[in-house]
Amino acid sequence: MKQISLLAILLLLSYYQQACRGRQQTASQTADSTTVASSSEAASAPAITGHLAQLGLTSDSHWRGINLGDEFTKVKATEKGEPFESDADHIGYTIELPNLESADILYYQTARKVSAIDVDLFLNSRQSVTDYQKELGTYFSGRYGVSKPTSGGTGWTGQTGETVLLKDVSKGKDFGLTIKIAPAKGATTASAK
């Protein structure tokens, strides 16, 4: 009789142990699927790595912490580049990049608000142009959606109608890219005149 009772207790303990393992496995699978869902949501936000980090881009602004429509005084407070040009319509900054490459950024204003942003990247090689173009294309697609070919470049349109144009302006041994960010109706900038 003792043997039967002992056997029944062991079977009962074994049954409970299996039930607990099954419950832990189900909880683990639920947590894994939640993690996968969170990961895919995060994938839609552009990752800031490599060249993008060197340019100082952020996932929540048009360019280097500045958005179209921001107060123009925010540019002077936020921009860390070296100022090289300033007048009533715009202010320009230069940033140095690795490998003796650089970027000139022009912030334009209308009614004391940032109205357009033009960026000229001065690069050293065809490979550098390709690398920046690929990373910027992925970044802009993550922020603004699918790109569309435009005359001489690639363009994106944001949810509020702002446009972004990325263009390869390399000629001979002079390598570079331009980026133009303008509001929905377009802004007249010095480079567009």
Phi and psi in degrees as GROMACS dihedral restraints (atoms count N, CA, C in turn):
[ dihedral_restraints ]
;  ai    aj    ak    al  type     phi  dphi    fc
    3     4     5     6     1   -62.4    20    10
    4     5     6     7     1   -37.7    20    10
    6     7     8     9     1   -67.0    20    10
    7     8     9    10     1   -39.0    20    10
    9    10    11    12     1   -67.7    20    10
   10    11    12    13     1   -42.0    20    10
   12    13    14    15     1   -63.4    20    10
   13    14    15    16     1   -43.8    20    10
   15    16    17    18     1   -63.2    20    10
   16    17    18    19     1   -42.9    20    10
   18    19    20    21     1   -63.6    20    10
   19    20    21    22     1   -40.9    20    10
   21    22    23    24     1   -64.7    20    10
   22    23    24    25     1   -41.5    20    10
   24    25    26    27     1   -64.3    20    10
   25    26    27    28     1   -43.5    20    10
   27    28    29    30     1   -63.4    20    10
   28    29    30    31     1   -42.0    20    10
   30    31    32    33     1   -63.7    20    10
   31    32    33    34     1   -41.2    20    10
   33    34    35    36     1   -64.3    20    10
   34    35    36    37     1   -44.1    20    10
   36    37    38    39     1   -62.8    20    10
   37    38    39    40     1   -42.2    20    10
   39    40    41    42     1   -62.2    20    10
   40    41    42    43     1   -41.8    20    10
   42    43    44    45     1   -62.0    20    10
   43    44    45    46     1   -46.3    20    10
   45    46    47    48     1   -62.8    20    10
   46    47    48    49     1   -39.0    20    10
   48    49    50    51     1   -63.5    20    10
   49    50    51    52     1   -43.4    20    10
   51    52    53    54     1   -63.8    20    10
   52    53    54    55     1   -39.9    20    10
   54    55    56    57     1   -63.9    20    10
   55    56    57    58     1   -40.9    20    10
   57    58    59    60     1   -65.8    20    10
   58    59    60    61     1   -41.6    20    10
   60    61    62    63     1   -61.8    20    10
   61    62    63    64     1   -42.1    20    10
   63    64    65    66     1   -62.6    20    10
   64    65    66    67     1   -40.1    20    10
   66    67    68    69     1   -67.9    20    10
   67    68    69    70     1   -40.6    20    10
   69    70    71    72     1   -63.9    20    10
   70    71    72    73     1   -40.8    20    10
   72    73    74    75     1   -65.2    20    10
   73    74    75    76     1   -41.5    20    10
   75    76    77    78     1   -63.0    20    10
   76    77    78    79     1   -43.3    20    10
   78    79    80    81     1   -63.6    20    10
   79    80    81    82     1   -39.1    20    10
   81    82    83    84     1   -65.4    20    10
   82    83    84    85     1   -42.4    20    10
   84    85    86    87     1   -64.5    20    10
   85    86    87    88     1   -39.0    20    10
   87    88    89    90     1   -62.9    20    10
   88    89    90    91     1   -43.7    20    10
   90    91    92    93     1   -63.5    20    10
   91    92    93    94     1   -40.2    20    10
   93    94    95    96     1   -62.9    20    10
   94    95    96    97     1   -43.5    20    10
   96    97    98    99     1   -67.9    20    10
   97    98    99   100     1   -32.3    20    10
   99   100   101   102     1   -65.9    20    10
  100   101   102   103     1   -41.5    20    10
  102   103   104   105     1   -62.7    20    10
  103   104   105   106     1   -42.1    20    10
  105   106   107   108     1   -63.1    20    10
  106   107   108   109     1   -43.2    20    10
  108   109   110   111     1   -62.4    20    10
  109   110   111   112     1   -43.1    20    10
  111   112   113   114     1   -63.9    20    10
  112   113   114   115     1   -39.2    20    10
  114   115   116   117     1   -64.8    20    10
  115   116   117   118     1   -41.2    20    10
  117   118   119   120     1   -71.7    20    10
  118   119   120   121     1   -30.2    20    10
  120   121   122   123     1   -67.0    20    10
  121   122   123   124     1   -40.9    20    10
  123   124   125   126     1   -67.3    20    10
  124   125   126   127     1   -27.5    20    10
  126   127   128   129     1   -66.6    20    10
  127   128   129   130     1   -24.4    20    10
  129   130   131   132     1   -73.8    20    10
  130   131   132   133     1   -23.5    20    10
  132   133   134   135     1   -80.2    20    10
  133   134   135   136     1   134.8    20    10
  135   136   137   138     1   -65.9    20    10
  136   137   138   139     1   134.2    20    10
  138   139   140   141     1   -81.5    20    10
  139   140   141   142     1   137.6    20    10
  141   142   143   144     1  -103.9    20    10
  142   143   144   145     1    99.6    20    10
  144   145   146   147     1  -139.3    20    10
  145   146   147   148     1   169.5    20    10
  147   148   149   150     1    50.7    20    10
  148   149   150   151     1  -123.2    20    10
  150   151   152   153     1   -61.6    20    10
  151   152   153   154     1   -34.2    20    10
  153   154   155   156     1   -64.6    20    10
  154   155   156   157     1   -40.3    20    10
  156   157   158   159     1   -65.5    20    10
  157   158   159   160     1   -39.1    20    10
  159   160   161   162     1   -63.7    20    10
  160   161   162   163     1   -33.9    20    10
  162   163   164   165     1   -76.3    20    10
  163   164   165   166     1   -13.5    20    10
  165   166   167   168     1    80.6    20    10
  166   167   168   169     1    23.9    20    10
  168   169   170   171     1   -73.5    20    10
  169   170   171   172     1   154.5    20    10
  171   172   173   174     1  -126.2    20    10
  172   173   174   175     1   161.7    20    10
  174   175   176   177     1   -83.4    20    10
  175   176   177   178     1    -3.8    20    10
  177   178   179   180     1  -125.9    20    10
  178   179   180   181     1    21.9    20    10
  180   181   182   183     1  -144.1    20    10
  181   182   183   184     1   162.8    20    10
  183   184   185   186     1   -68.3    20    10
  184   185   186   187     1   -43.3    20    10
  186   187   188   189     1  -158.0    20    10
  187   188   189   190     1   120.3    20    10
  189   190   191   192     1    50.4    20    10
  190   191   192   193     1    41.4    20    10
  192   193   194   195     1    86.9    20    10
  193   194   195   196     1     2.1    20    10
  195   196   197   198     1  -113.0    20    10
  196   197   198   199     1   135.5    20    10
  198   199   200   201     1  -115.4    20    10
  199   200   201   202     1   151.9    20    10
  201   202   203   204     1   -59.0    20    10
  202   203   204   205     1   137.9    20    10
  204   205   206   207     1    92.9    20    10
  205   206   207   208     1   -12.2    20    10
  207   208   209   210     1   -66.1    20    10
  208   209   210   211     1   153.7    20    10
  210   211   212   213     1   -58.1    20    10
  211   212   213   214     1   137.9    20    10
  213   214   215   216     1   -63.8    20    10
  214   215   216   217     1   -27.1    20    10
  216   217   218   219     1   -64.9    20    10
  217   218   219   220     1   -23.8    20    10
  219   220   221   222     1   -64.4    20    10
  220   221   222   223     1   -30.7    20    10
  222   223   224   225     1   -59.8    20    10
  223   224   225   226     1   -50.2    20    10
  225   226   227   228     1   -64.7    20    10
  226   227   228   229     1   -32.9    20    10
  228   229   230   231     1   -76.9    20    10
  229   230   231   232     1   -31.0    20    10
  231   232   233   234     1   -96.8    20    10
  232   233   234   235     1   -42.0    20    10
  234   235   236   237     1   -65.9    20    10
  235   236   237   238     1   129.0    20    10
  237   238   239   240     1  -101.6    20    10
  238   239   240   241     1    -3.6    20    10
  240   241   242   243     1   -69.8    20    10
  241   242   243   244     1   173.4    20    10
  243   244   245   246     1   -85.5    20    10
  244   245   246   247     1   117.7    20    10
  246   247   248   249     1   -66.1    20    10
  247   248   249   250     1   137.6    20    10
  249   250   251   252     1  -128.4    20    10
  250   251   252   253     1   -12.1    20    10
  252   253   254   255     1  -159.0    20    10
  253   254   255   256     1   139.3    20    10
  255   256   257   258     1  -156.5    20    10
  256   257   258   259     1   135.0    20    10
  258   259   260   261     1  -149.1    20    10
  259   260   261   262     1  -168.5    20    10
  261   262   263   264     1   -65.8    20    10
  262   263   264   265     1   -25.0    20    10
  264   265   266   267     1   -96.4    20    10
  265   266   267   268     1   -25.8    20    10
  267   268   269   270     1  -157.5    20    10
  268   269   270   271     1   168.9    20    10
  270   271   272   273     1  -137.7    20    10
  271   272   273   274     1   140.6    20    10
  273   274   275   276     1  -118.8    20    10
  274   275   276   277     1   143.3    20    10
  276   277   278   279     1  -130.0    20    10
  277   278   279   280     1   150.6    20    10
  279   280   281   282     1  -117.0    20    10
  280   281   282   283     1   138.4    20    10
  282   283   284   285     1  -123.7    20    10
  283   284   285   286     1   139.9    20    10
  285   286   287   288     1   -90.1    20    10
  286   287   288   289     1   136.5    20    10
  288   289   290   291     1  -113.9    20    10
  289   290   291   292     1   165.6    20    10
  291   292   293   294     1   -59.7    20    10
  292   293   294   295     1   162.9    20    10
  294   295   296   297     1    61.4    20    10
  295   296   297   298     1    33.4    20    10
  297   298   299   300     1    58.2    20    10
  298   299   300   301     1    31.8    20    10
  300   301   302   303     1  -100.3    20    10
  301   302   303   304     1   161.4    20    10
  303   304   305   306     1  -151.3    20    10
  304   305   306   307     1   170.5    20    10
  306   307   308   309     1  -138.3    20    10
  307   308   309   310     1   135.7    20    10
  309   310   311   312     1  -106.0    20    10
  310   311   312   313     1   130.8    20    10
  312   313   314   315     1  -121.8    20    10
  313   314   315   316     1   125.3    20    10
  315   316   317   318     1  -112.3    20    10
  316   317   318   319     1   121.9    20    10
  318   319   320   321     1  -103.6    20    10
  319   320   321   322     1   121.9    20    10
  321   322   323   324     1  -100.2    20    10
  322   323   324   325     1   152.1    20    10
  324   325   326   327     1  -128.7    20    10
  325   326   327   328     1   148.5    20    10
  327   328   329   330     1  -139.3    20    10
  328   329   330   331     1   126.3    20    10
  330   331   332   333     1    53.8    20    10
  331   332   333   334     1    42.9    20    10
  333   334   335   336     1    62.1    20    10
  334   335   336   337     1    23.1    20    10
  336   337   338   339     1  -124.2    20    10
  337   338   339   340     1   148.3    20    10
  339   340   341   342     1   -65.1    20    10
  340   341   342   343     1   121.2    20    10
  342   343   344   345     1  -109.6    20    10
  343   344   345   346     1   -19.9    20    10
  345   346   347   348     1  -165.8    20    10
  346   347   348   349     1   157.6    20    10
  348   349   350   351     1  -135.6    20    10
  349   350   351   352     1   125.9    20    10
  351   352   353   354     1  -117.1    20    10
  352   353   354   355     1   134.8    20    10
  354   355   356   357     1  -127.6    20    10
  355   356   357   358     1   131.3    20    10
  357   358   359   360     1  -115.2    20    10
  358   359   360   361     1   120.1    20    10
  360   361   362   363     1   -99.4    20    10
  361   362   363   364     1   124.6    20    10
  363   364   365   366     1  -103.4    20    10
  364   365   366   367     1   110.6    20    10
  366   367   368   369     1  -116.7    20    10
  367   368   369   370     1   165.7    20    10
  369   370   371   372     1   -97.4    20    10
  370   371   372   373     1   -18.7    20    10
  372   373   374   375     1  -153.6    20    10
  373   374   375   376     1   164.4    20    10
  375   376   377   378     1   -60.8    20    10
  376   377   378   379     1   -38.9    20    10
  378   379   380   381     1   -63.1    20    10
  379   380   381   382     1   -40.0    20    10
  381   382   383   384     1   -64.1    20    10
  382   383   384   385     1   -41.5    20    10
  384   385   386   387     1   -59.7    20    10
  385   386   387   388     1   -46.9    20    10
  387   388   389   390     1   -60.8    20    10
  388   389   390   391     1   -44.4    20    10
  390   391   392   393     1   -63.9    20    10
  391   392   393   394     1   -49.3    20    10
  393   394   395   396     1   -62.8    20    10
  394   395   396   397     1   -42.8    20    10
  396   397   398   399     1   -61.2    20    10
  397   398   399   400     1   -42.1    20    10
  399   400   401   402     1   -65.5    20    10
  400   401   402   403     1   -48.6    20    10
  402   403   404   405     1   -66.3    20    10
  403   404   405   406     1   -42.1    20    10
  405   406   407   408     1   -66.3    20    10
  406   407   408   409     1   -39.2    20    10
  408   409   410   411     1   -60.3    20    10
  409   410   411   412     1   -44.5    20    10
  411   412   413   414     1   -64.5    20    10
  412   413   414   415     1   -42.6    20    10
  414   415   416   417     1   -60.9    20    10
  415   416   417   418     1   -51.2    20    10
  417   418   419   420     1   -65.7    20    10
  418   419   420   421     1   -36.9    20    10
  420   421   422   423     1   -65.0    20    10
  421   422   423   424     1   -37.2    20    10
  423   424   425   426     1   -66.2    20    10
  424   425   426   427     1   -33.3    20    10
  426   427   428   429     1   -86.0    20    10
  427   428   429   430     1   -40.6    20    10
  429   430   431   432     1  -116.0    20    10
  430   431   432   433     1    -4.3    20    10
  432   433   434   435     1    96.7    20    10
  433   434   435   436     1  -161.6    20    10
  435   436   437   438     1   -65.1    20    10
  436   437   438   439     1   137.8    20    10
  438   439   440   441     1   -83.0    20    10
  439   440   441   442     1   161.0    20    10
  441   442   443   444     1  -131.6    20    10
  442   443   444   445     1   137.0    20    10
  444   445   446   447     1   -65.7    20    10
  445   446   447   448     1   137.8    20    10
  447   448   449   450     1  -126.0    20    10
  448   449   450   451     1   174.8    20    10
  450   451   452   453     1   -61.6    20    10
  451   452   453   454     1   106.5    20    10
  453   454   455   456     1    83.9    20    10
  454   455   456   457     1     9.5    20    10
  456   457   458   459     1  -173.0    20    10
  457   458   459   460     1  -156.9    20    10
  459   460   461   462     1  -124.9    20    10
  460   461   462   463     1   136.9    20    10
  462   463   464   465     1  -126.5    20    10
  463   464   465   466     1   154.5    20    10
  465   466   467   468     1  -133.5    20    10
  466   467   468   469     1   151.4    20    10
  468   469   470   471     1  -125.5    20    10
  469   470   471   472     1   126.8    20    10
  471   472   473   474     1   -80.9    20    10
  472   473   474   475     1   175.6    20    10
  474   475   476   477     1   -63.9    20    10
  475   476   477   478     1   -29.4    20    10
  477   478   479   480     1   -96.0    20    10
  478   479   480   481     1    10.2    20    10
  480   481   482   483     1    92.2    20    10
  481   482   483   484     1    -3.5    20    10
  483   484   485   486     1   -63.8    20    10
  484   485   486   487     1   149.1    20    10
  486   487   488   489     1  -116.5    20    10
  487   488   489   490     1   145.9    20    10
  489   490   491   492     1  -126.7    20    10
  490   491   492   493     1   129.6    20    10
  492   493   494   495     1  -122.2    20    10
  493   494   495   496     1   126.5    20    10
  495   496   497   498     1  -114.7    20    10
  496   497   498   499     1   124.7    20    10
  498   499   500   501     1  -137.1    20    10
  499   500   501   502     1   136.4    20    10
  501   502   503   504     1   -83.6    20    10
  502   503   504   505     1   119.2    20    10
  504   505   506   507     1  -113.8    20    10
  505   506   507   508     1    23.2    20    10
  507   508   509   510     1   -64.8    20    10
  508   509   510   511     1   139.1    20    10
  510   511   512   513     1  -140.1    20    10
  511   512   513   514     1   118.2    20    10
  513   514   515   516     1    59.7    20    10
  514   515   516   517     1  -121.7    20    10
  516   517   518   519     1   -95.0    20    10
  517   518   519   520     1     5.7    20    10
  519   520   521   522     1   -98.3    20    10
  520   521   522   523     1   111.8    20    10
  522   523   524   525     1  -106.5    20    10
  523   524   525   526     1   139.8    20    10
  525   526   527   528     1  -175.7    20    10
  526   527   528   529     1   169.3    20    10
  528   529   530   531     1  -132.6    20    10
  529   530   531   532     1   151.1    20    10
  531   532   533   534     1  -121.3    20    10
  532   533   534   535     1   147.1    20    10
  534   535   536   537     1  -129.6    20    10
  535   536   537   538     1   128.0    20    10
  537   538   539   540     1  -122.7    20    10
  538   539   540   541     1   125.5    20    10
  540   541   542   543     1  -118.5    20    10
  541   542   543   544     1   120.1    20    10
  543   544   545   546     1  -136.4    20    10
  544   545   546   547     1   154.8    20    10
  546   547   548   549     1   -68.8    20    10
  547   548   549   550     1   175.0    20    10
  549   550   551   552     1   -52.8    20    10
  550   551   552   553     1   -44.5    20    10
  552   553   554   555     1   -85.1    20    10
  553   554   555   556     1    -1.7    20    10
  555   556   557   558     1    80.4    20    10
  556   557   558   559     1   149.9    20    10
  558   559   560   561     1  -125.6    20    10
  559   560   561   562     1   142.8    20    10
  561   562   563   564     1   -82.5    20    10
  562   563   564   565     1   119.2    20    10
  564   565   566   567     1  -117.5    20    10
  565   566   567   568     1   167.1    20    10
  567   568   569   570     1   -57.6    20    10
  568   569   570   571     1   -37.7    20    10
  570   571   572   573     1   -75.1    20    10
  571   572   573   574     1   -17.5    20    10
  573   574   575   576     1   -91.7    20    10
  574   575   576   577     1   -14.4    20    10
